[in-house]
Amino acid sequence: MKKAIYWFRKNLRIHDNPSLNSAIKENDELLFVYIMDYKIFNPINSDTEKIGKFREKFLIESILNLKKDLNKINIKLMILEGNILEIFDDLKKYSTTVYGTKEVGTYEEREEKILYDNDFNLNLFEDQNLFESKKLPYQVEELPLIFTHFRKKVEKLVVIRDVEKFDPTIQSKNDYLSPFTIQLEYLMIDTNLNSSYPFVGGENNGLNRLKNYLWKSKNIEKYKETRNGLIGTEYSSKFSAYLCLGCISPVMIYQEVKRYEKEIKKNSSTYWLIFELLWREFFRYVYLKAKNKIFLKEGINGNIFSKNFNNDLKLFEKWKRGETGQEFIDANMKELKETGFMSNRGRQNVASYLINNLDLNWVWGASFFEKHLIDYDVTSNWCNWMYIAGVGNNTRNWVFNPERQSELHDKKGIYRSMWLKKKGQLNIDLGLKKY
C-alpha cells in the first residue's frame, strides 16, 4: 500500500487544490495534518505584540471549517502544534512522503528546508499561484522592476489553468495517535457593528462571498468605482482574507470572473479585479527574485528618495494606537485595532503618514500589519509597504496628504466620526450582514 502525509498549509480548502488532488491520485492512503506554529506569527522585531485576535480568530475558523468538511467524507484532519521537525519525526513512522503547497516567505521556506534536510520526500505544488512558475514569461532573475511590464507580458502569453475538481476517493488514516495533537476551539470575539470585514473564515464562507459579490449582488460591475471606499462590506470584493489562507484559490476567482464576463457582463470593473490578482501574483515573484530583501529597510531598490526611516518608539506607539492627532490616520488605525481590517485606501495613507510625516522605519509598520491584519499575506503586505516607502517596485515617490485624502474619501466626516467616536456622535450601525 502506498501511503503519504498530506500537509495543509496556506491552502485550507478541498476545491481547486492541485496538491491535494495529486496526493489522492498517487496514493492508496493518506494521513491529513495541519500544524499550528504561533512563532511564525510573532517575528522578533521592534513590535513585540502577539498575533492579533482577529487574525487568529479567522485562521481558527478556517481550519475548523476545513476539518468539518473533511469529516463529512470520513477524512480526519489532525491538528498538531509544536516544533515542525519533532512533529514530522513522529509522523515518519507512518510515511516520509509529504504532499503540500509550495509557499513563499522566510518561515515557510525554512520549514521546507528542514524537511528536505531530514530526508523527507516533499511533493510541493503551487496551489496559491494564479499560474505556475514554469509559465512565467521570464526567468525569475529577469523579473522586471515595474508591474506594468510584467502584466502586459503575462496577459499576452500566459494561459490560466482550469479549476480542478475535488476527487474524494481516498482512504484516510483516521486512527493515528500523535503526542502533538491539540483540540482547537473557536475564539469568541464580538464583531464590531461597523466592521467592513464581519465575515467568518473557511472555504464555505469564501465560496459564498464569491457567489454573493458576483452573481447575487453583481457588485463586481462597479468594483473599479467603489474600491477606494471606507465603509461597509460592498465597496470591495473582500476576498483577501480567504485568498491569504487559501480558503479559495486565485484561479477559482479568476475563472469565475471570466465566466461572469461571458454570461452576464464585461466591463472595466470586472477586468480590474483580475488586474488586482495579477498584482498579487507579481509580488509573489518579486519575493522569489529578491528573497529576504523585501524585509530589509533598504528594500529591493535602495533608499533612492533618501527617506529618514528613524526609530522613534514613542511616535510609533502613537501611530499604532491611533493617537497621532491626524484624524483620518487615527480613524484608520482605530478600525484596524477594533476589527483586524483596514481598507486599501486607509493602508496607503497610514503607511505614507508613518514614513513621510513621522519619518519612521517602514519595517516597523509592515511588521505591525503582519500581526494584526485578518488578510495578512506575506508578499502583498511587505511589497506594498516597500512601494510606499520608495524602496520597492516603483520609481515614483508616493506621498499621500491625509487632509486631501479625507476630503476626497470622507468629505462628510462619517468615517472619522465612526471610529474616533467624537463627542455628540453615535456609533453608526450600518446594518451589515453577517456571513
Secondary structure as the mmCIF struct_conf table of DSSP 4:
data_model
#
loop_
_struct_conf.conf_type_id
_struct_conf.id
_struct_conf.beg_label_comp_id
_struct_conf.beg_label_asym_id
_struct_conf.beg_label_seq_id
_struct_conf.end_label_comp_id
_struct_conf.end_label_asym_id
_struct_conf.end_label_seq_id
STRN STRN1 LYS A 3 PHE A 8
BEND BEND1 ARG A 9 LYS A 10
BEND BEND2 ILE A 14 ASP A 16
HELX_RH_AL_P HELX_RH_AL_P1 PRO A 18 GLU A 26
BEND BEND3 ASP A 28 ASP A 28
STRN STRN2 GLU A 29 MET A 36
HELX_RH_3T_P HELX_RH_3T_P1 TYR A 38 PHE A 41
BEND BEND4 ASN A 42 ASN A 42
BEND BEND5 ILE A 44 SER A 46
HELX_RH_AL_P HELX_RH_AL_P2 LYS A 53 LYS A 72
TURN_TY1_P TURN_TY1_P1 ILE A 73 ASN A 74
HELX_LH_PP_P HELX_LH_PP_P1 LYS A 76 LYS A 76
STRN STRN3 LEU A 77 GLU A 81
BEND BEND6 GLY A 82 GLY A 82
HELX_RH_AL_P HELX_RH_AL_P3 ILE A 84 LEU A 91
TURN_TY1_P TURN_TY1_P2 LYS A 92 TYR A 94
BEND BEND7 THR A 96 THR A 96
STRN STRN4 THR A 97 THR A 101
HELX_LH_PP_P HELX_LH_PP_P2 LYS A 102 GLU A 103
BEND BEND8 GLY A 105 GLY A 105
HELX_RH_AL_P HELX_RH_AL_P4 THR A 106 ASP A 117
TURN_TY1_P TURN_TY1_P3 ASN A 118 ASP A 119
STRN STRN5 ASN A 121 PHE A 125
TURN_TY1_P TURN_TY1_P4 ASP A 127 GLN A 128
BEND BEND9 ASN A 129 PHE A 131
HELX_RH_3T_P HELX_RH_3T_P2 SER A 133 LYS A 135
BEND BEND10 PRO A 137 TYR A 138
HELX_RH_3T_P HELX_RH_3T_P3 VAL A 140 GLU A 142
BEND BEND11 LEU A 145 ILE A 146
HELX_RH_AL_P HELX_RH_AL_P5 PHE A 147 LEU A 157
HELX_LH_PP_P HELX_LH_PP_P3 VAL A 158 PHE A 166
STRN STRN6 GLN A 171 SER A 172
TURN_TY1_P TURN_TY1_P5 PRO A 179 PHE A 180
STRN STRN7 THR A 181 THR A 181
HELX_LH_PP_P HELX_LH_PP_P4 ASP A 190 ASN A 192
TURN_TY1_P TURN_TY1_P6 LEU A 193 ASN A 194
BEND BEND12 SER A 196 SER A 196
HELX_LH_PP_P HELX_LH_PP_P5 PHE A 199 GLY A 201
BEND BEND13 GLY A 202 GLY A 202
HELX_RH_AL_P HELX_RH_AL_P6 GLU A 203 LYS A 211
HELX_RH_PI_P HELX_RH_PI_P1 ASN A 212 LYS A 216
TURN_TY1_P TURN_TY1_P7 SER A 217 SER A 217
HELX_RH_3T_P HELX_RH_3T_P4 ASN A 219 LYS A 222
HELX_RH_AL_P HELX_RH_AL_P7 TYR A 223 THR A 226
TURN_TY1_P TURN_TY1_P8 ARG A 227 ASN A 228
BEND BEND14 ILE A 231 SER A 236
HELX_RH_AL_P HELX_RH_AL_P8 SER A 240 CYS A 244
TURN_TY1_P TURN_TY1_P9 LEU A 245 GLY A 246
BEND BEND15 CYS A 247 ILE A 248
HELX_RH_AL_P HELX_RH_AL_P9 PRO A 250 GLU A 263
TURN_TY1_P TURN_TY1_P10 ILE A 264 ILE A 264
HELX_RH_AL_P HELX_RH_AL_P10 SER A 268 ALA A 290
HELX_RH_3T_P HELX_RH_3T_P5 LYS A 291 PHE A 295
BEND BEND16 LEU A 296 LEU A 296
TURN_TY1_P TURN_TY1_P11 LYS A 297 ASN A 301
TURN_TY1_P TURN_TY1_P12 ILE A 304 PHE A 305
STRN STRN8 ASN A 310 ASN A 310
HELX_RH_AL_P HELX_RH_AL_P11 LEU A 313 ARG A 321
TURN_TY1_P TURN_TY1_P13 GLY A 322 GLY A 322
BEND BEND17 THR A 324 GLY A 325
HELX_RH_AL_P HELX_RH_AL_P12 GLU A 327 THR A 339
BEND BEND18 GLY A 340 GLY A 340
HELX_RH_AL_P HELX_RH_AL_P13 ASN A 344 SER A 352
HELX_RH_PI_P HELX_RH_PI_P2 TYR A 353 ASN A 357
BEND BEND19 LEU A 358 LEU A 358
STRN STRN9 LEU A 360 LEU A 360
HELX_RH_AL_P HELX_RH_AL_P14 TRP A 362 HIS A 372
TURN_TY1_P TURN_TY1_P14 ILE A 374 ASP A 375
HELX_RH_AL_P HELX_RH_AL_P15 VAL A 378 ALA A 389
TURN_TY1_P TURN_TY1_P15 GLY A 390 GLY A 390
BEND BEND20 VAL A 391 ASN A 393
BEND BEND21 THR A 395 ARG A 396
HELX_RH_AL_P HELX_RH_AL_P16 PRO A 402 HIS A 409
TURN_TY1_P TURN_TY1_P16 LYS A 411 LYS A 412
HELX_RH_AL_P HELX_RH_AL_P17 ILE A 414 LEU A 420
TURN_TY1_P TURN_TY1_P17 LYS A 423 GLY A 424
HELX_LH_PP_P HELX_LH_PP_P6 LEU A 426 ILE A 428
#
